[in-house]
Amino acid sequence: MQVRGIRGATTVKEDLPEEIMQATRELLEIIQAQNAFRTEEVASVLFTVTSDIKSVFPAAAARTIGWDQVPLLCFQEIEVPNALPLCVRVLVHVNTEKEQNEIKHVYLKEAKSLRRDLKC
């Protein structure tokens, strides 16, 4: 079994804890459903947020969907001029037998613009 990274991102309209929690839960649940892994197969998760998100750690949302034994860490995204605002990004490390080309990355809402090359 090997570790594969699954990328994803979403956006929120405002820096409100309930909005960030809901958007992050939705993103993680879709990533899990599309890649068909069990929570026990998640090795770790890294979250980044743009500097305009300060009200809550997106990792808190993972805890609400049962990822309470998974190592989680949050970071602030680097500030790049004209970058997509109010964005939560994630890198989920999963133990899997899947090949790299079988992994489905998930970009929701305005974050779809980050990876126009993917069918998200």
NORDATA-V787997 format. One record per residue. N is the residue number from 0. RES is the residue in three letters. PHI is phi in degrees with one decimal (999 if undefined). OMEGA is omega in radians with two decimals (999 if undefined). BURIAL is # if it has 24 or more other ideal C-beta (glycine too) atoms within 12 Angstrom, else .. Layout:
n->[N,N]
res->[RES,RES]
phi->[PHI,PHI]
omega->[OMEGA,OMEGA]
burial->[BURIAL,BURIAL]
This chain:
n->[0,1,2,3,4,5,6,7,8,9,10,11,12,13,14,15,16,17,18,19,20,21,22,23,24,25,26,27,28,29,30,31,32,33,34,35,36,37,38,39,40,41,42,43,44,45,46,47,48,49,50,51,52,53,54,55,56,57,58,59,60,61,62,63,64,65,66,67,68,69,70,71,72,73,74,75,76,77,78,79,80,81,82,83,84,85,86,87,88,89,90,91,92,93,94,95,96,97,98,99,100,101,102,103,104,105,106,107,108,109,110,111,112,113,114,115,116,117,118,119]
res->[MET,GLN,VAL,ARG,GLY,ILE,ARG,GLY,ALA,THR,THR,VAL,LYS,GLU,ASP,LEU,PRO,GLU,GLU,ILE,MET,GLN,ALA,THR,ARG,GLU,LEU,LEU,GLU,ILE,ILE,GLN,ALA,GLN,ASN,ALA,PHE,ARG,THR,GLU,GLU,VAL,ALA,SER,VAL,LEU,PHE,THR,VAL,THR,SER,ASP,ILE,LYS,SER,VAL,PHE,PRO,ALA,ALA,ALA,ALA,ARG,THR,ILE,GLY,TRP,ASP,GLN,VAL,PRO,LEU,LEU,CYS,PHE,GLN,GLU,ILE,GLU,VAL,PRO,ASN,ALA,LEU,PRO,LEU,CYS,VAL,ARG,VAL,LEU,VAL,HIS,VAL,ASN,THR,GLU,LYS,GLU,GLN,ASN,GLU,ILE,LYS,HIS,VAL,TYR,LEU,LYS,GLU,ALA,LYS,SER,LEU,ARG,ARG,ASP,LEU,LYS,CYS]
phi->[999,-123.6,-98.9,-120.2,-97.5,-119.6,-97.2,-165.5,-160.8,-150.9,-129.6,-126.1,-83.7,-144.2,-81.0,-120.3,-50.8,-65.8,-71.3,-66.1,-61.4,-63.8,-64.5,-69.6,-57.9,-57.6,-60.3,-65.1,-65.3,-70.2,-57.6,-64.8,-64.8,-71.7,-107.0,48.4,-119.3,-91.6,-55.2,-62.6,-89.1,-80.6,-80.8,-171.6,-138.9,-113.2,-115.0,-126.5,-132.7,-71.8,-64.7,-87.1,-108.6,-138.2,-82.1,-161.9,-78.0,-63.6,-59.5,-59.5,-66.9,-62.4,-63.7,-74.2,-105.9,93.8,-89.2,-78.9,-101.7,-85.7,-67.1,-126.3,-146.9,-114.4,-136.6,-94.0,-66.2,-66.0,-88.5,-110.0,-53.6,64.8,-72.8,-62.1,-83.5,49.1,-118.1,-109.3,-114.6,-143.3,-128.9,-99.0,-95.6,-123.6,-78.9,-154.7,-94.8,-66.3,-80.0,-54.4,-73.9,-93.2,-74.4,-111.2,-84.3,-127.5,-126.1,-114.7,52.3,-67.7,-68.4,-56.8,-67.7,-73.3,-137.3,-65.2,-77.7,-98.7,-92.5,-103.8]
omega->[-3.13,3.09,3.07,3.07,3.08,-3.10,3.07,3.10,3.07,3.10,3.05,3.13,-3.13,3.08,3.11,-3.08,-3.10,3.12,3.12,3.12,-3.12,-3.11,3.14,3.08,3.14,-3.13,-3.12,3.14,3.11,3.09,-3.12,-3.13,-3.08,-3.12,3.01,3.05,3.08,3.14,3.14,-3.14,3.12,-3.13,3.12,-3.14,3.05,3.08,2.91,3.06,3.04,-3.02,3.12,3.04,-3.08,-2.95,-3.10,3.03,3.11,3.09,3.12,3.12,3.12,3.13,-3.10,3.11,3.04,3.12,-3.02,3.08,-3.09,3.03,-3.09,3.12,-3.13,3.12,2.98,3.09,3.07,-3.11,3.12,3.13,3.10,3.10,3.13,-3.13,3.05,-3.03,3.02,3.09,-3.13,2.97,-3.12,3.08,-3.04,2.99,-3.01,3.02,-3.10,3.03,-3.12,-3.10,3.10,-3.12,3.14,3.09,-2.99,3.09,-3.05,3.05,-3.10,-3.13,3.06,-3.13,-3.12,-3.11,3.14,-3.13,-3.14,3.03,-3.06,999]
burial->[.,.,.,#,#,#,#,#,#,#,#,#,.,.,#,.,.,.,#,#,#,#,#,#,#,#,#,#,#,#,#,#,.,#,#,.,#,.,.,.,#,#,#,.,#,#,#,#,#,#,.,.,#,.,.,#,#,#,#,#,#,#,.,.,#,.,#,.,.,#,.,#,.,#,.,.,#,.,.,.,.,.,.,#,#,#,#,#,#,#,#,#,#,#,.,#,.,.,.,.,.,.,#,#,#,#,#,#,#,.,#,.,.,#,.,.,.,.,.,#]
